[in-house]
């Protein structure tokens, strides 16, 4: 049975509400309440959210299979889906499966291309 632990000495740095957690106290210091944490970590655009939900839905249905390896480097892992064609509805299911390192590299390259196109 989990018990509710109220940390009255800890307050959210964003909204100032006392942080209340259910269960055992986590390691480390809590800096924000769950509502502010979720708001901060949500997707940047609704299109991103809908694209990820679409991939999750067809994956659960078995129509889109996640391989057990990265499609770039071949590493055995649980890869992340990367929306290489964008997040629009027509491209939502166009994903490649990348390990954490390759996925981070793909996003770095994408940001660099976007910054380069904004300068030009």
N, CA, C and O atoms as a Tinker XYZ file with bonds, in Angstrom:
   480  protein
     1  N      0.848000   -1.182000    0.000000    73     2
     2  CA     0.000000    0.000000    0.000000    64     1     3
     3  C      0.891000    1.243000    0.000000    63     2     4     5
     4  O      1.827000    1.353000    0.792000    81     3
     5  N      0.587000    2.156000   -0.886000    73     3     6
     6  CA     1.370000    3.384000   -0.969000    64     5     7
     7  C      0.736000    4.449000   -0.101000    63     6     8     9
     8  O     -0.487000    4.561000   -0.010000    81     7
     9  N      1.580000    5.214000    0.523000    73     7    10
    10  CA     1.063000    6.285000    1.362000    64     9    11
    11  C      1.438000    7.623000    0.756000    63    10    12    13
    12  O      2.418000    7.734000    0.019000    81    11
    13  N      0.659000    8.619000    1.069000    73    11    14
    14  CA     0.899000    9.951000    0.533000    64    13    15
    15  C      1.854000   10.692000    1.452000    63    14    16    17
    16  O      1.639000   10.777000    2.661000    81    15
    17  N      2.901000   11.222000    0.865000    73    15    18
    18  CA     3.901000   11.956000    1.634000    64    17    19
    19  C      3.855000   13.407000    1.201000    63    18    20    21
    20  O      4.110000   13.718000    0.037000    81    19
    21  N      3.536000   14.287000    2.114000    73    19    22
    22  CA     3.492000   15.714000    1.794000    64    21    23
    23  C      4.791000   16.345000    2.255000    63    22    24    25
    24  O      5.177000   16.226000    3.418000    81    23
    25  N      5.447000   17.003000    1.351000    73    23    26
    26  CA     6.673000   17.705000    1.684000    64    25    27
    27  C      6.323000   19.185000    1.814000    63    26    28    29
    28  O      6.359000   19.920000    0.827000    81    27
    29  N      5.993000   19.616000    2.995000    73    27    30
    30  CA     5.573000   20.993000    3.187000    64    29    31
    31  C      6.735000   21.962000    3.063000    63    30    32    33
    32  O      6.537000   23.158000    2.852000    81    31
    33  N      7.948000   21.440000    3.194000    73    31    34
    34  CA     9.106000   22.312000    3.071000    64    33    35
    35  C      9.558000   22.453000    1.626000    63    34    36    37
    36  O     10.485000   23.214000    1.350000    81    35
    37  N      8.932000   21.741000    0.701000    73    35    38
    38  CA     9.315000   21.814000   -0.703000    64    37    39
    39  C      8.158000   22.371000   -1.524000    63    38    40    41
    40  O      7.027000   21.890000   -1.459000    81    39
    41  N      8.481000   23.394000   -2.290000    73    39    42
    42  CA     7.463000   24.054000   -3.090000    64    41    43
    43  C      7.903000   24.097000   -4.544000    63    42    44    45
    44  O      9.097000   24.127000   -4.840000    81    43
    45  N      6.937000   24.100000   -5.443000    73    43    46
    46  CA     7.204000   24.164000   -6.872000    64    45    47
    47  C      7.892000   25.491000   -7.189000    63    46    48    49
    48  O      7.450000   26.551000   -6.745000    81    47
    49  N      8.969000   25.421000   -7.954000    73    47    50
    50  CA     9.691000   26.644000   -8.310000    64    49    51
    51  C      8.941000   27.478000   -9.334000    63    50    52    53
    52  O      9.259000   28.652000   -9.524000    81    51
    53  N      7.943000   26.887000  -10.004000    73    51    54
    54  CA     7.189000   27.601000  -11.022000    64    53    55
    55  C      5.932000   28.254000  -10.463000    63    54    56    57
    56  O      5.712000   29.452000  -10.639000    81    55
    57  N      5.099000   27.444000   -9.777000    73    55    58
    58  CA     3.809000   27.979000   -9.328000    64    57    59
    59  C      3.726000   28.193000   -7.819000    63    58    60    61
    60  O      2.786000   28.838000   -7.355000    81    59
    61  N      4.675000   27.677000   -7.036000    73    59    62
    62  CA     4.699000   27.899000   -5.605000    64    61    63
    63  C      3.838000   26.964000   -4.786000    63    62    64    65
    64  O      3.739000   27.141000   -3.572000    81    63
    65  N      3.211000   25.974000   -5.403000    73    63    66
    66  CA     2.365000   25.022000   -4.690000    64    65    67
    67  C      3.251000   24.030000   -3.945000    63    66    68    69
    68  O      4.323000   23.668000   -4.430000    81    67
    69  N      2.807000   23.585000   -2.762000    73    67    70
    70  CA     3.559000   22.574000   -2.014000    64    69    71
    71  C      3.577000   21.283000   -2.823000    63    70    72    73
    72  O      2.553000   20.872000   -3.369000    81    71
    73  N      4.727000   20.652000   -2.897000    73    71    74
    74  CA     4.882000   19.435000   -3.681000    64    73    75
    75  C      4.407000   18.251000   -2.864000    63    74    76    77
    76  O      4.886000   18.028000   -1.752000    81    75
    77  N      3.473000   17.494000   -3.405000    73    75    78
    78  CA     2.941000   16.302000   -2.761000    64    77    79
    79  C      3.175000   15.136000   -3.703000    63    78    80    81
    80  O      2.776000   15.187000   -4.867000    81    79
    81  N      3.815000   14.091000   -3.213000    73    79    82
    82  CA     4.094000   12.904000   -4.022000    64    81    83
    83  C      3.432000   11.698000   -3.372000    63    82    84    85
    84  O      3.279000   11.649000   -2.152000    81    83
    85  N      3.042000   10.727000   -4.189000    73    83    86
    86  CA     2.459000    9.492000   -3.692000    64    85    87
    87  C      3.536000    8.423000   -3.742000    63    86    88    89
    88  O      4.250000    8.304000   -4.738000    81    87
    89  N      3.657000    7.649000   -2.683000    73    87    90
    90  CA     4.627000    6.565000   -2.665000    64    89    91
    91  C      5.895000    6.942000   -1.929000    63    90    92    93
    92  O      5.938000    7.913000   -1.173000    81    91
    93  N      6.912000    6.159000   -2.167000    73    91    94
    94  CA     8.186000    6.393000   -1.509000    64    93    95
    95  C      8.819000    7.679000   -2.017000    63    94    96    97
    96  O      8.638000    8.036000   -3.182000    81    95
    97  N      9.549000    8.372000   -1.175000    73    95    98
    98  CA    10.196000    9.600000   -1.640000    64    97    99
    99  C     11.276000    9.278000   -2.672000    63    98   100   101
   100  O     12.088000    8.381000   -2.450000    81    99
   101  N     11.297000    9.992000   -3.788000    73    99   102
   102  CA    12.314000    9.734000   -4.802000    64   101   103
   103  C     13.668000   10.261000   -4.362000    63   102   104   105
   104  O     13.769000   11.090000   -3.457000    81   103
   105  N     14.705000    9.765000   -5.018000    73   103   106
   106  CA    16.045000   10.279000   -4.739000    64   105   107
   107  C     16.181000   11.645000   -5.387000    63   106   108   109
   108  O     15.602000   11.898000   -6.444000    81   107
   109  N     16.926000   12.500000   -4.772000    73   107   110
   110  CA    17.126000   13.830000   -5.337000    64   109   111
   111  C     16.061000   14.805000   -4.892000    63   110   112   113
   112  O     15.100000   14.426000   -4.223000    81   111
   113  N     16.230000   16.031000   -5.256000    73   111   114
   114  CA    15.325000   17.095000   -4.830000    64   113   115
   115  C     14.255000   17.325000   -5.888000    63   114   116   117
   116  O     14.552000   17.401000   -7.080000    81   115
   117  N     13.025000   17.432000   -5.445000    73   115   118
   118  CA    11.917000   17.756000   -6.334000    64   117   119
   119  C     11.882000   19.258000   -6.521000    63   118   120   121
   120  O     11.925000   20.007000   -5.544000    81   119
   121  N     11.803000   19.710000   -7.765000    73   119   122
   122  CA    11.821000   21.142000   -8.013000    64   121   123
   123  C     10.492000   21.683000   -8.508000    63   122   124   125
   124  O     10.232000   22.881000   -8.393000    81   123
   125  N      9.639000   20.811000   -9.063000    73   123   126
   126  CA     8.362000   21.310000   -9.556000    64   125   127
   127  C      7.262000   20.291000   -9.300000    63   126   128   129
   128  O      7.515000   19.095000   -9.153000    81   127
   129  N      6.048000   20.792000   -9.251000    73   127   130
   130  CA     4.911000   19.906000   -9.056000    64   129   131
   131  C      4.656000   19.130000  -10.348000    63   130   132   133
   132  O      5.195000   19.478000  -11.399000    81   131
   133  N      3.848000   18.098000  -10.273000    73   131   134
   134  CA     3.592000   17.240000  -11.423000    64   133   135
   135  C      2.940000   18.011000  -12.566000    63   134   136   137
   136  O      3.265000   17.782000  -13.731000    81   135
   137  N      2.023000   18.923000  -12.246000    73   135   138
   138  CA     1.346000   19.694000  -13.286000    64   137   139
   139  C      2.329000   20.563000  -14.068000    63   138   140   141
   140  O      2.276000   20.614000  -15.296000    81   139
   141  N      3.218000   21.239000  -13.362000    73   139   142
   142  CA     4.210000   22.091000  -14.040000    64   141   143
   143  C      5.225000   21.245000  -14.801000    63   142   144   145
   144  O      5.656000   21.622000  -15.890000    81   143
   145  N      5.607000   20.100000  -14.231000    73   143   146
   146  CA     6.544000   19.214000  -14.914000    64   145   147
   147  C      5.957000   18.730000  -16.233000    63   146   148   149
   148  O      6.623000   18.766000  -17.267000    81   147
   149  N      4.705000   18.276000  -16.193000    73   147   150
   150  CA     4.061000   17.793000  -17.421000    64   149   151
   151  C      3.895000   18.910000  -18.446000    63   150   152   153
   152  O      4.079000   18.684000  -19.641000    81   151
   153  N      3.551000   20.103000  -17.993000    73   151   154
   154  CA     3.391000   21.234000  -18.913000    64   153   155
   155  C      4.717000   21.587000  -19.568000    63   154   156   157
   156  O      4.749000   21.943000  -20.745000    81   155
   157  N      5.812000   21.493000  -18.821000    73   155   158
   158  CA     7.125000   21.832000  -19.347000    64   157   159
   159  C      7.648000   20.776000  -20.307000    63   158   160   161
   160  O      8.381000   21.104000  -21.240000    81   159
   161  N      7.284000   19.509000  -20.094000    73   159   162
   162  CA     7.831000   18.435000  -20.909000    64   161   163
   163  C      6.897000   18.006000  -22.035000    63   162   164   165
   164  O      7.208000   17.064000  -22.764000    81   163
   165  N      5.755000   18.682000  -22.189000    73   163   166
   166  CA     4.858000   18.346000  -23.297000    64   165   167
   167  C      5.503000   18.663000  -24.619000    63   166   168   169
   168  O      6.514000   19.363000  -24.685000    81   167
   169  N      4.920000   18.150000  -25.654000    73   167   170
   170  CA     5.439000   18.367000  -26.990000    64   169   171
   171  C      5.298000   19.829000  -27.387000    63   170   172   173
   172  O      4.417000   20.534000  -26.894000    81   171
   173  N      6.153000   20.270000  -28.261000    73   171   174
   174  CA     6.182000   21.664000  -28.665000    64   173   175
   175  C      4.929000   22.018000  -29.454000    63   174   176   177
   176  O      4.373000   23.102000  -29.272000    81   175
   177  N      4.483000   21.139000  -30.312000    73   175   178
   178  CA     3.313000   21.424000  -31.137000    64   177   179
   179  C      2.280000   20.308000  -30.998000    63   178   180   181
   180  O      2.634000   19.175000  -30.673000    81   179
   181  N      1.019000   20.616000  -31.240000    73   179   182
   182  CA    -0.002000   19.559000  -31.243000    64   181   183
   183  C      0.262000   18.506000  -32.320000    63   182   184   185
   184  O     -0.090000   17.340000  -32.141000    81   183
   185  N      0.877000   18.905000  -33.435000    73   183   186
   186  CA     1.174000   17.948000  -34.499000    64   185   187
   187  C      2.145000   16.877000  -34.015000    63   186   188   189
   188  O      1.999000   15.710000  -34.378000    81   187
   189  N      3.140000   17.254000  -33.197000    73   187   190
   190  CA     4.079000   16.284000  -32.643000    64   189   191
   191  C      3.347000   15.283000  -31.765000    63   190   192   193
   192  O      3.576000   14.077000  -31.855000    81   191
   193  N      2.470000   15.792000  -30.920000    73   191   194
   194  CA     1.705000   14.937000  -30.020000    64   193   195
   195  C      0.849000   13.952000  -30.811000    63   194   196   197
   196  O      0.818000   12.762000  -30.500000    81   195
   197  N      0.156000   14.448000  -31.832000    73   195   198
   198  CA    -0.716000   13.584000  -32.625000    64   197   199
   199  C      0.081000   12.559000  -33.415000    63   198   200   201
   200  O     -0.370000   11.427000  -33.584000    81   199
   201  N      1.264000   12.937000  -33.904000    73   199   202
   202  CA     2.102000   12.000000  -34.652000    64   201   203
   203  C      2.578000   10.873000  -33.748000    63   202   204   205
   204  O      2.577000    9.710000  -34.153000    81   203
   205  N      2.985000   11.207000  -32.527000    73   203   206
   206  CA     3.445000   10.161000  -31.621000    64   205   207
   207  C      2.295000    9.246000  -31.228000    63   206   208   209
   208  O      2.469000    8.030000  -31.147000    81   207
   209  N      1.120000    9.819000  -30.985000    73   207   210
   210  CA    -0.045000    9.000000  -30.647000    64   209   211
   211  C     -0.413000    8.069000  -31.788000    63   210   212   213
   212  O     -0.796000    6.923000  -31.552000    81   211
   213  N     -0.300000    8.550000  -33.031000    73   211   214
   214  CA    -0.628000    7.714000  -34.191000    64   213   215
   215  C      0.321000    6.525000  -34.276000    63   214   216   217
   216  O     -0.113000    5.403000  -34.535000    81   215
   217  N      1.613000    6.761000  -34.062000    73   215   218
   218  CA     2.594000    5.664000  -34.103000    64   217   219
   219  C      2.317000    4.675000  -32.977000    63   218   220   221
   220  O      2.363000    3.463000  -33.193000    81   219
   221  N      2.030000    5.178000  -31.781000    73   219   222
   222  CA     1.751000    4.300000  -30.650000    64   221   223
   223  C      0.508000    3.446000  -30.902000    63   222   224   225
   224  O      0.478000    2.266000  -30.555000    81   223
   225  N     -0.512000    4.048000  -31.507000    73   223   226
   226  CA    -1.761000    3.336000  -31.751000    64   225   227
   227  C     -1.570000    2.196000  -32.750000    63   226   228   229
   228  O     -2.026000    1.080000  -32.505000    81   227
   229  N     -0.903000    2.464000  -33.868000    73   227   230
   230  CA    -0.721000    1.400000  -34.865000    64   229   231
   231  C      0.308000    0.371000  -34.389000    63   230   232   233
   232  O      0.258000   -0.786000  -34.805000    81   231
   233  N      1.240000    0.780000  -33.522000    73   231   234
   234  CA     2.188000   -0.183000  -32.951000    64   233   235
   235  C      1.465000   -1.156000  -32.034000    63   234   236   237
   236  O      1.719000   -2.359000  -32.074000    81   235
   237  N      0.565000   -0.635000  -31.209000    73   235   238
   238  CA    -0.217000   -1.506000  -30.323000    64   237   239
   239  C     -1.101000   -2.455000  -31.116000    63   238   240   241
   240  O     -1.312000   -3.598000  -30.711000    81   239
   241  N     -1.619000   -1.981000  -32.248000    73   239   242
   242  CA    -2.490000   -2.811000  -33.085000    64   241   243
   243  C     -1.687000   -3.842000  -33.879000    63   242   244   245
   244  O     -2.265000   -4.761000  -34.460000    81   243
   245  N     -0.367000   -3.697000  -33.908000    73   243   246
   246  CA     0.468000   -4.660000  -34.621000    64   245   247
   247  C      0.682000   -4.346000  -36.080000    63   246   248   249
   248  O      1.227000   -5.175000  -36.809000    81   247
   249  N      0.271000   -3.171000  -36.535000    73   247   250
   250  CA     0.437000   -2.814000  -37.950000    64   249   251
   251  C      1.760000   -2.115000  -38.227000    63   250   252   253
   252  O      2.158000   -1.980000  -39.384000    81   251
   253  N      2.435000   -1.676000  -37.197000    73   251   254
   254  CA     3.752000   -1.055000  -37.332000    64   253   255
   255  C      4.638000   -1.716000  -36.287000    63   254   256   257
   256  O      4.428000   -1.552000  -35.085000    81   255
   257  N      5.623000   -2.458000  -36.754000    73   255   258
   258  CA     6.466000   -3.214000  -35.837000    64   257   259
   259  C      7.758000   -2.473000  -35.550000    63   258   260   261
   260  O      8.424000   -1.978000  -36.460000    81   259
   261  N      8.101000   -2.403000  -34.281000    73   259   262
   262  CA     9.353000   -1.793000  -33.861000    64   261   263
   263  C     10.428000   -2.880000  -33.935000    63   262   264   265
   264  O     10.282000   -3.932000  -33.312000    81   263
   265  N     11.501000   -2.639000  -34.685000    73   263   266
   266  CA    12.568000   -3.640000  -34.724000    64   265   267
   267  C     13.340000   -3.651000  -33.407000    63   266   268   269
   268  O     13.138000   -2.780000  -32.561000    81   267
   269  N     14.203000   -4.614000  -33.235000    73   267   270
   270  CA    14.990000   -4.710000  -32.003000    64   269   271
   271  C     16.394000   -4.148000  -32.195000    63   270   272   273
   272  O     17.305000   -4.455000  -31.426000    81   271
   273  N     16.562000   -3.329000  -33.220000    73   271   274
   274  CA    17.878000   -2.750000  -33.512000    64   273   275
   275  C     17.700000   -1.368000  -34.135000    63   274   276   277
   276  O     16.634000   -1.039000  -34.657000    81   275
   277  N     18.762000   -0.569000  -34.070000    73   275   278
   278  CA    18.770000    0.757000  -34.678000    64   277   279
   279  C     18.920000    0.604000  -36.186000    63   278   280   281
   280  O     19.761000   -0.172000  -36.641000    81   279
   281  N     18.132000    1.316000  -36.962000    73   279   282
   282  CA    18.195000    1.213000  -38.416000    64   281   283
   283  C     19.356000    1.989000  -39.016000    63   282   284   285
   284  O     19.606000    1.884000  -40.217000    81   283
   285  N     20.072000    2.767000  -38.206000    73   283   286
   286  CA    21.235000    3.495000  -38.707000    64   285   287
   287  C     22.528000    2.752000  -38.402000    63   286   288   289
   288  O     23.314000    2.467000  -39.305000    81   287
   289  N     22.746000    2.438000  -37.123000    73   287   290
   290  CA    24.024000    1.824000  -36.740000    64   289   291
   291  C     23.921000    0.317000  -36.514000    63   290   292   293
   292  O     24.947000   -0.356000  -36.411000    81   291
   293  N     22.710000   -0.225000  -36.436000    73   291   294
   294  CA    22.536000   -1.658000  -36.262000    64   293   295
   295  C     22.651000   -2.149000  -34.831000    63   294   296   297
   296  O     22.640000   -3.357000  -34.597000    81   295
   297  N     22.762000   -1.243000  -33.865000    73   295   298
   298  CA    22.900000   -1.613000  -32.458000    64   297   299
   299  C     21.632000   -2.307000  -31.965000    63   298   300   301
   300  O     20.524000   -1.863000  -32.266000    81   299
   301  N     21.791000   -3.402000  -31.205000    73   299   302
   302  CA    20.647000   -4.074000  -30.584000    64   301   303
   303  C     20.163000   -3.224000  -29.420000    63   302   304   305
   304  O     20.912000   -2.979000  -28.475000    81   303
   305  N     18.910000   -2.771000  -29.484000    73   303   306
   306  CA    18.368000   -1.896000  -28.447000    64   305   307
   307  C     16.853000   -1.829000  -28.613000    63   306   308   309
   308  O     16.277000   -2.530000  -29.445000    81   307
   309  N     16.224000   -0.987000  -27.820000    73   307   310
   310  CA    14.801000   -0.673000  -27.985000    64   309   311
   311  C     14.760000    0.716000  -28.621000    63   310   312   313
   312  O     14.794000    1.719000  -27.908000    81   311
   313  N     14.688000    0.788000  -29.956000    73   311   314
   314  CA    14.839000    2.077000  -30.638000    64   313   315
   315  C     13.639000    3.006000  -30.479000    63   314   316   317
   316  O     12.524000    2.581000  -30.174000    81   315
   317  N     13.916000    4.293000  -30.698000    73   315   318
   318  CA    12.891000    5.340000  -30.672000    64   317   319
   319  C     12.441000    5.582000  -32.106000    63   318   320   321
   320  O     13.232000    5.443000  -33.038000    81   319
   321  N     11.190000    5.939000  -32.283000    73   319   322
   322  CA    10.703000    6.302000  -33.606000    64   321   323
   323  C     11.041000    7.748000  -33.921000    63   322   324   325
   324  O     10.732000    8.647000  -33.139000    81   323
   325  N     11.676000    7.976000  -35.063000    73   323   326
   326  CA    12.048000    9.335000  -35.474000    64   325   327
   327  C     11.214000    9.722000  -36.689000    63   326   328   329
   328  O     11.267000    9.053000  -37.721000    81   327
   329  N     10.451000   10.794000  -36.568000    73   327   330
   330  CA     9.596000   11.275000  -37.660000    64   329   331
   331  C     10.451000   12.102000  -38.619000    63   330   332   333
   332  O     10.495000   13.328000  -38.519000    81   331
   333  N     11.121000   11.434000  -39.535000    73   331   334
   334  CA    12.073000   12.105000  -40.429000    64   333   335
   335  C     11.397000   12.990000  -41.461000    63   334   336   337
   336  O     12.029000   13.910000  -41.979000    81   335
   337  N     10.134000   12.743000  -41.774000    73   335   338
   338  CA     9.436000   13.501000  -42.806000    64   337   339
   339  C      8.596000   14.637000  -42.230000    63   338   340   341
   340  O      7.934000   15.357000  -42.978000    81   339
   341  N      8.616000   14.801000  -40.923000    73   339   342
   342  CA     7.820000   15.852000  -40.292000    64   341   343
   343  C      6.670000   15.260000  -39.500000    63   342   344   345
   344  O      6.476000   14.044000  -39.481000    81   343
   345  N      5.908000   16.127000  -38.846000    73   343   346
   346  CA     4.849000   15.683000  -37.951000    64   345   347
   347  C      3.449000   15.864000  -38.534000    63   346   348   349
   348  O      2.463000   15.615000  -37.841000    81   347
   349  N      3.343000   16.289000  -39.782000    73   347   350
   350  CA     2.031000   16.503000  -40.379000    64   349   351
   351  C      1.274000   15.174000  -40.444000    63   350   352   353
   352  O      1.884000   14.106000  -40.400000    81   351
   353  N     -0.040000   15.245000  -40.546000    73   351   354
   354  CA    -0.876000   14.049000  -40.513000    64   353   355
   355  C     -0.505000   13.047000  -41.605000    63   354   356   357
   356  O     -0.524000   11.840000  -41.366000    81   355
   357  N     -0.168000   13.534000  -42.800000    73   355   358
   358  CA     0.167000   12.606000  -43.888000    64   357   359
   359  C      1.517000   11.928000  -43.680000    63   358   360   361
   360  O      1.789000   10.901000  -44.301000    81   359
   361  N      2.368000   12.485000  -42.817000    73   359   362
   362  CA     3.685000   11.911000  -42.559000    64   361   363
   363  C      3.796000   11.274000  -41.171000    63   362   364   365
   364  O      4.881000   10.844000  -40.779000    81   363
   365  N      2.710000   11.210000  -40.439000    73   363   366
   366  CA     2.762000   10.775000  -39.037000    64   365   367
   367  C      3.328000    9.365000  -38.880000    63   366   368   369
   368  O      3.992000    9.085000  -37.882000    81   367
   369  N      3.086000    8.483000  -39.826000    73   367   370
   370  CA     3.549000    7.106000  -39.695000    64   369   371
   371  C      4.855000    6.844000  -40.428000    63   370   372   373
   372  O      5.315000    5.703000  -40.487000    81   371
   373  N      5.456000    7.887000  -40.988000    73   371   374
   374  CA     6.754000    7.736000  -41.652000    64   373   375
   375  C      7.837000    7.909000  -40.596000    63   374   376   377
   376  O      8.264000    9.029000  -40.316000    81   375
   377  N      8.280000    6.804000  -40.012000    73   375   378
   378  CA     9.289000    6.846000  -38.963000    64   377   379
   379  C     10.432000    5.905000  -39.304000    63   378   380   381
   380  O     10.254000    4.899000  -39.990000    81   379
   381  N     11.603000    6.255000  -38.808000    73   379   382
   382  CA    12.718000    5.324000  -38.811000    64   381   383
   383  C     13.049000    5.055000  -37.352000    63   382   384   385
   384  O     12.845000    5.917000  -36.498000    81   383
   385  N     13.551000    3.883000  -37.068000    73   383   386
   386  CA    13.793000    3.473000  -35.699000    64   385   387
   387  C     15.263000    3.643000  -35.375000    63   386   388   389
   388  O     16.121000    3.012000  -35.991000    81   387
   389  N     15.554000    4.510000  -34.391000    73   387   390
   390  CA    16.927000    4.877000  -34.056000    64   389   391
   391  C     17.213000    4.651000  -32.577000    63   390   392   393
   392  O     16.339000    4.814000  -31.726000    81   391
   393  N     18.469000    4.270000  -32.287000    73   391   394
   394  CA    18.903000    4.177000  -30.889000    64   393   395
   395  C     18.975000    5.596000  -30.324000    63   394   396   397
   396  O     18.850000    6.571000  -31.065000    81   395
   397  N     19.173000    5.703000  -29.029000    73   395   398
   398  CA    19.197000    7.011000  -28.377000    64   397   399
   399  C     20.266000    7.920000  -28.971000    63   398   400   401
   400  O     20.011000    9.097000  -29.228000    81   399
   401  N     21.452000    7.382000  -29.189000    73   399   402
   402  CA    22.558000    8.194000  -29.714000    64   401   403
   403  C     22.254000    8.676000  -31.139000    63   402   404   405
   404  O     22.441000    9.856000  -31.439000    81   403
   405  N     21.795000    7.792000  -32.008000    73   403   406
   406  CA    21.492000    8.190000  -33.389000    64   405   407
   407  C     20.307000    9.147000  -33.453000    63   406   408   409
   408  O     20.271000   10.036000  -34.303000    81   407
   409  N     19.324000    8.965000  -32.544000    73   407   410
   410  CA    18.163000    9.845000  -32.519000    64   409   411
   411  C     18.585000   11.260000  -32.112000    63   410   412   413
   412  O     18.134000   12.242000  -32.701000    81   411
   413  N     19.450000   11.354000  -31.105000    73   411   414
   414  CA    19.950000   12.668000  -30.681000    64   413   415
   415  C     20.740000   13.322000  -31.816000    63   414   416   417
   416  O     20.613000   14.524000  -32.053000    81   415
   417  N     21.554000   12.529000  -32.514000    73   415   418
   418  CA    22.338000   13.048000  -33.642000    64   417   419
   419  C     21.408000   13.543000  -34.757000    63   418   420   421
   420  O     21.662000   14.589000  -35.355000    81   419
   421  N     20.342000   12.801000  -35.036000    73   419   422
   422  CA    19.391000   13.212000  -36.072000    64   421   423
   423  C     18.748000   14.548000  -35.718000    63   422   424   425
   424  O     18.564000   15.397000  -36.591000    81   423
   425  N     18.406000   14.742000  -34.453000    73   423   426
   426  CA    17.801000   16.007000  -34.040000    64   425   427
   427  C     18.816000   17.149000  -34.067000    63   426   428   429
   428  O     18.455000   18.278000  -34.401000    81   427
   429  N     20.076000   16.881000  -33.723000    73   427   430
   430  CA    21.110000   17.914000  -33.821000    64   429   431
   431  C     21.275000   18.368000  -35.267000    63   430   432   433
   432  O     21.364000   19.564000  -35.543000    81   431
   433  N     21.316000   17.401000  -36.192000    73   431   434
   434  CA    21.454000   17.735000  -37.609000    64   433   435
   435  C     20.240000   18.509000  -38.108000    63   434   436   437
   436  O     20.372000   19.445000  -38.896000    81   435
   437  N     19.059000   18.114000  -37.643000    73   435   438
   438  CA    17.832000   18.787000  -38.051000    64   437   439
   439  C     17.826000   20.237000  -37.564000    63   438   440   441
   440  O     17.448000   21.143000  -38.307000    81   439
   441  N     18.253000   20.458000  -36.298000    73   439   442
   442  CA    18.320000   21.820000  -35.767000    64   441   443
   443  C     19.355000   22.647000  -36.518000    63   442   444   445
   444  O     19.133000   23.830000  -36.779000    81   443
   445  N     20.478000   22.037000  -36.867000    73   443   446
   446  CA    21.527000   22.759000  -37.604000    64   445   447
   447  C     21.021000   23.168000  -38.982000    63   446   448   449
   448  O     21.267000   24.291000  -39.421000    81   447
   449  N     20.317000   22.271000  -39.670000    73   447   450
   450  CA    19.757000   22.612000  -40.986000    64   449   451
   451  C     18.736000   23.733000  -40.874000    63   450   452   453
   452  O     18.705000   24.636000  -41.710000    81   451
   453  N     17.888000   23.676000  -39.828000    73   451   454
   454  CA    16.883000   24.708000  -39.646000    64   453   455
   455  C     17.535000   26.047000  -39.355000    63   454   456   457
   456  O     17.106000   27.066000  -39.896000    81   455
   457  N     18.558000   26.071000  -38.515000    73   455   458
   458  CA    19.255000   27.317000  -38.202000    64   457   459
   459  C     19.965000   27.868000  -39.430000    63   458   460   461
   460  O     20.006000   29.081000  -39.636000    81   459
   461  N     20.518000   26.989000  -40.234000    73   459   462
   462  CA    21.213000   27.402000  -41.447000    64   461   463
   463  C     20.221000   28.000000  -42.454000    63   462   464   465
   464  O     20.538000   28.983000  -43.126000    81   463
   465  N     19.042000   27.419000  -42.559000    73   463   466
   466  CA    18.049000   27.940000  -43.503000    64   465   467
   467  C     17.472000   29.276000  -43.038000    63   466   468   469
   468  O     17.079000   30.103000  -43.860000    81   467
   469  N     17.420000   29.490000  -41.708000    73   467   470
   470  CA    16.912000   30.771000  -41.195000    64   469   471
   471  C     17.918000   31.891000  -41.449000    63   470   472   473
   472  O     17.523000   33.036000  -41.667000    81   471
   473  N     19.201000   31.578000  -41.424000    73   471   474
   474  CA    20.237000   32.573000  -41.659000    64   473   475
   475  C     20.269000   32.958000  -43.119000    63   474   476   477
   476  O     20.441000   34.129000  -43.458000    81   475
   477  N     20.103000   31.982000  -43.974000    73   475   478
   478  CA    20.185000   32.249000  -45.432000    64   477   479
   479  C     18.991000   32.958000  -45.975000    63   478   480
   480  O     18.932000   33.241000  -47.172000    81   479
